[in-house]
Amino acid sequence: MGIYLDSNASSPIDERVLAVMVDTYLNSYGNADSRTHNHGEQARITVEYARKQVASLLGINSSEVFFTSGSTESNNIAIQGLEEYALETNKKHIITSAVEHKSVLETVKMMKKKGFEIELVKPDLSGQVNMQEILDKVRDDTLLVSIMHVNNETGIIQPVAELGSELEKRNVLFHVDATQSCGKLVDEIRNLKYNMLSFSAHKLKGPKGVGVLVLKKKRYKLPPVKNIMYGGQQEHGIRPGTIPVALVAGCGKACEIAEIEYKENSHKLRKLKSTLEELLNDSGLDYHYNGDQNYCVDSSANICFKGVMSEALMLSCKQYCSVSNGSACTSKSYSPSYVLEAMGIPIEDIESSVRISWGPETDEIEFRENLGKMIAIAKSLAV
């Protein structure tokens, strides 16, 4: 199958996480909201322990952690859940970027149909949005600014730290999609100012099907987010439905491991990116990165191989490398990347671009060997 280099889509699960989940499936099979017997209490204890593990990684209080099915649901709740507050305060202006994940873009598109005014800010060729451009758009009736921490296609870090501080002064709600940064940019997230934050466990070596919405308290009060589904009072009514105890336990364990190992992992990721840069520099290929690498995480790269169709490259080297040319949420459409389009990259370069993303578990020798084969194939396909 070759080497897996699509970690931005989903990371391989850590065996220690899987072990916790198996133990939970076998031994904590009660419903965490069944309060009349010990099996329910045991499941509840498991969930609350995981909540503390998440909170510890993020540097927040465990009462601010709400479990969901993943970032897509968390993003939907963070945005749609403000509708009642927006109507009460007559604040119906939302600012976001043109390079957000579809779970944000499609949600604000739906909000527009409900009478909200949506403004999209485009990045420049660096891949970063301009903080001042966002701030210049803030009005008295601005309800929310929603900006991702790290872009899932380019790996470019957005200026959410500076933006959060400025929005706090203006009393504007701020949502951060931290799907690609949680467990990696740990210190940065701990120092962010935000009201809502989203992430999925499967992006940091946890299980698919579980994620978190953080609702940060201000003067002991949660943001004015309401549930968007109905059916129960689980997660304090924010997210009804039976809590998947084993998935939540896996999410907690993944966060615990990330907190312990993120500094060591950062060194591994940087070393792998240096290997990639070395291979590219020695290749003789006409290539360039999409996005300014001074703002890029060390676990990802979006690369244009001039004159090489990305579809042909991916098909030709799939026995060596599993890479992609866009978000997993849109890859089936085979349409040009909307992220790269928003950055102003020419269509011919977009069609020659691939995303390579890796994790701390990636073997350096295998990485070098298989990427070398991919680069050789790219050279043979160059026109």
C-alpha positions, 0 to 999 in steps of 0.5 A: 500500500505504500506510505500513508501521507494524508494525515490531514484527512485522518491520522492513524489511531494510536494503539494506546488509544485503541487499547483504552477504547477496547477496555471501555467497550468491554468494561464500561458498557453502561449508559453514562446518563443512567444514574440509578446503577453502578454500570451507568456511574462507571460510564459517567466516570469514564466520560468525565475523566476524558473531559478532564484529559481534553481540558488539560491539553487545551488549558481550560476548565473541564466544564467548558468541554462538550463532546460531539461527533466531530468538527463538522457538528461542532462547527454547525453548533457554534454557528447555528446555535447563535441564531436565537441570540442573534435575533434577540440582539439584532446582530446578524453579521458574520465574518469568515474566510473563503478558505474555511472547511466546508462545514463552516462555509456551507453552514454560513451559506445556510445562515444567509438564507435565514437573513444573515449577512455573510462576508468572506475574506480571501487570503493572498498568495501566502495563504493567510487572511489579513487580520486588519481586513477582517477587523475593518469589516467588524460592525456594531451588528457583527455577531461572529467571526469564524476563522480556522487555526490551520488550513487543512489543504495548505497547512498555513497558520492563520493569525488567530492569536492576534485576531482573538485579542482584538475581537475580545476588545470589540466584544465580538464572538470568535470561533476557531476551527482548531481541527488541524492544530489541536495536539500540535500547536498546543502552546499556541492554543492554550494562549488563544482568546476565543469563545468557541473552538472545535476539533476532531479526535481522528486528526490527533491519532484518536478515533473517528466519530467523536470531537469537541466543541469548547464553549469558553466561559466569560464571567462564569457564563458560557457563550450564548450557544443553543442546541440545534438538535433535540432529544435529551439533556446530554452534554447539558443540552448542547448536544443531545444523544447517548454519549459514545463512551468508548469513543469519548474515552479514546478522544481523552486518551489521544489528548493525554498522549498529545499533551505528553508528547507534543514537544517530541512530536514537533521535533519529529515533524520538523525533521520530516519536513526538512527531508521533504525539502531536501528531496525537492531541492535535489530533484531538479523538478520545477516546483513551488509551495502553495502558501508561505512556508514561514506560516506553515505547520511542519506536518503538511505541504501543498506543492505544485509540480509544474507541468505534472497533472496531480490526478496522473501523479496520484494514480501513478504513485499510489503504490508508494504514497497515499497523498491527495489534492484537496480536502477529503470532504470535496475530493470526490468531486474532482473540482479544482481546490476552492482553497487554492482558487481563493488564494489567487493561484492559477488554475493550471497550477492548481491542477498540478498541486498535491497535498502531502501530510504526515504524522510523528509516527511516519518512518523517516527512512520509508518517507525518504524512500517512497517520496523519492519514488513519487518525485521520480514519477513526477519527473517522468510525467512533467511536460 
